[in-house]
Amino acid sequence: MPGDLRDRPETLAAQALGWVEPTTRSVVPVIYPSTTYERAADGSYPGGHTYTRDQNPTYDQAEALLNRLEGGEGALLFASGMAAATTVLETLDAGDHVVAPEQMYWTIQRWLEELAGRGRIALDLVPNGDLGALEAALRPGRTKIVWIETPANPGTAITDIEAAADAAHAAGARLVADGTLATPVLCRPIAHGADLVVHSATKQLNGHADVLAGAVVAARRDGFWERIAHDRGYRGAVLGPFETWLLLRGMRTLFLRVPRSAESAMRIAERLASHPAVLAVHYPGLPSHPGHAVAARQMSGGFGMLVSFRPRGGAAAAKRVAGSLRLFRNATSLGGVESLVEHRAPVEGPGTRVPDDLLRLSIGIEAVDDLLADLDRALAAGPAE
């Protein structure tokens, strides 16, 4: 196929790389449920697969697609985003140093803090996007991973990927970027210098809130990458074939869903920013956002589906607004076709760095005027019954 017809990411995703099942010529990806594969008489594996904990043809297609979309040299799927993240972190040796942001997916941050508390690693948390603080925290020769998340969950802070990568590499460390909120539709961290990209594929990569999955994409197939692949097989932190197929089906509409959600999120952020009942809005598409210029440079096609805001009236008002919304479902998670709201601080619990009045919105693909009307009504409503 000529390069100009099948190299565009929208086409790659929609056609799932254009792979056709060789026996039946099915154009729909096939599920391979087998856990084991037949050897030839000489003990070799002519089909190229040995055991499904290490590899499965269903994984092959989904991983190859994600790898192409991210511009990497290798991709691996995991049983969850946390399985992906912890497998990367478990490559660290005792005493290795990690630099991570103060604002990030809280479960990964808690895990880092637990590892540090056990004496497994040394850890420094630095303000998101503060290159000076990041450079000051680095310990050349000892820092092994610099972890960034951009945009960050839940406050949408932005980090300059290229600058963070340069700083990490100068100290002999690898840069790991959590790309969950942007997806490769809006930002490809490897193109900006990241060594690894981690995804909670449960979110917008799948896009339908019906699969728990994670992924790691590498810029290079080096020894570090081989260790991650080795550990995944030994830990058994893999998806089942059916879940992998659902993830692949979701990724085929990625370039329709992500821009639609981002466009709606922009309109919602603009409305909230001018609303008299709103104290602050956090969305990198707004010129007032402190990371807007960086986000505009390293993202394309939109600024993501996550909008956070703080209503006037404190935590009580946030609880009331979340309880008054009708189209926005009051639920954890993000990135599905349905819009969600969450009063985030009570979910994270004691020790959270999230303001106690912050509401996190995950914008889906509903009619944006309906979502705006729902927000207007809830912000104007009295106490929830």
VENBEL-V881932 format. One record per helix or strand. SS is the DSSP state (2 for helix, 1 for strand). FROM is the first residue (numbers start at 1). TO is the last residue. Records with the same first field share a line. If there is no record, write none. Layout:
BEGIN
SS=FROM-TO ; FROM-TO
END
This chain:
BEGIN
2=3-6 ; 9-14 ; 16-18 ; 57-70 ; 81-89 ; 106-117 ; 131-137 ; 161-170 ; 183-186 ; 189-192 ; 223-235 ; 241-251 ; 254-273 ; 292-298 ; 314-324 ; 344-348 ; 368-380
1=36-36 ; 51-51 ; 74-78 ; 97-101 ; 122-126 ; 143-149 ; 174-178 ; 196-199 ; 214-218 ; 278-282 ; 306-311 ; 329-330 ; 340-343 ; 358-362
END
